[in-house]
Amino acid sequence: MNQNAVGFIEVYGLVAAFAACDAGCKAANVTVEPFDRNKPANADKLPVPLIVCVKFRGGVDDVKAAVEAAEEAANALTGVVSKHVIANVESGVDPMLHLNGLDKN
């Protein structure tokens, strides 16, 4: 079984990110990479002025289930910006998965 799938879901706000992460982890056998953040130029026009990316890793079916559960949880709070699943991520992408903008000013 391939454990090299990665799923991303960008949500509005840190609370929605934690709820999405929790739901995804409860729905499937996945691990989580560090959250990443983005404050877009139009942040004041967004429901919450911060976009957080939650990143799941695991088998393809587990990652898809985690992203679906995360989407439902985030939509119940503030909403989803985008989502995507890569079934077999290339090894060169791995360093990018560890990016974490939450610990930077």
SVG drawing of the C-alpha trace seen along z (x, -y; Angstrom):
<svg xmlns="http://www.w3.org/2000/svg" viewBox="-22 -45 36 47">
<polyline fill="none" stroke="black" stroke-width="0.4" points="0.0,0.0 1.4,-3.4 1.8,-5.7 3.1,-8.6 -0.1,-10.6 -0.4,-14.1 -3.6,-16.1 -3.8,-19.9 -6.7,-21.9 -6.6,-25.7 -9.1,-27.1 -10.0,-30.5 -8.4,-31.0 -6.6,-28.9 -9.6,-27.7 -11.0,-26.2 -7.6,-24.7 -7.5,-22.9 -11.1,-21.7 -10.3,-20.5 -7.1,-18.7 -8.9,-17.0 -11.7,-15.8 -9.3,-14.6 -7.2,-12.6 -10.3,-11.1 -11.6,-10.1 -8.5,-8.3 -5.1,-6.9 -3.0,-9.9 -0.2,-12.0 -0.1,-15.8 2.7,-18.0 3.1,-21.5 0.4,-24.0 1.4,-26.8 -0.2,-30.2 -0.8,-32.9 -2.1,-36.4 -3.2,-37.6 -3.2,-41.2 -7.0,-41.3 -7.1,-39.9 -9.5,-42.5 -12.1,-41.4 -12.0,-37.7 -14.2,-36.0 -11.0,-35.6 -7.9,-37.5 -5.6,-34.5 -5.5,-31.4 -4.1,-28.2 -3.0,-25.1 -3.5,-21.8 -1.3,-19.0 -2.2,-15.3 0.1,-12.3 -0.8,-8.6 -2.3,-6.2 -4.4,-7.7 -7.8,-6.5 -6.9,-7.7 -5.7,-11.1 -8.9,-11.6 -11.0,-10.7 -9.1,-13.1 -9.4,-16.0 -13.2,-15.3 -13.7,-15.3 -11.5,-18.4 -13.6,-20.2 -16.8,-19.4 -15.5,-20.6 -14.0,-23.8 -17.2,-24.7 -19.1,-24.4 -17.0,-27.2 -15.4,-29.7 -15.0,-27.9 -12.5,-26.4 -10.3,-28.3 -9.0,-25.3 -8.1,-21.6 -6.0,-19.1 -4.7,-15.5 -1.4,-14.3 -1.6,-10.5 2.2,-9.9 4.2,-13.0 7.8,-13.3 10.6,-13.2 11.6,-16.7 8.4,-18.1 9.1,-16.8 11.1,-19.8 8.1,-22.1 5.8,-20.1 7.7,-21.1 7.4,-24.8 5.7,-26.5 4.9,-30.2 3.1,-30.2 6.3,-30.6 7.4,-33.7 6.5,-37.3"/>
</svg>
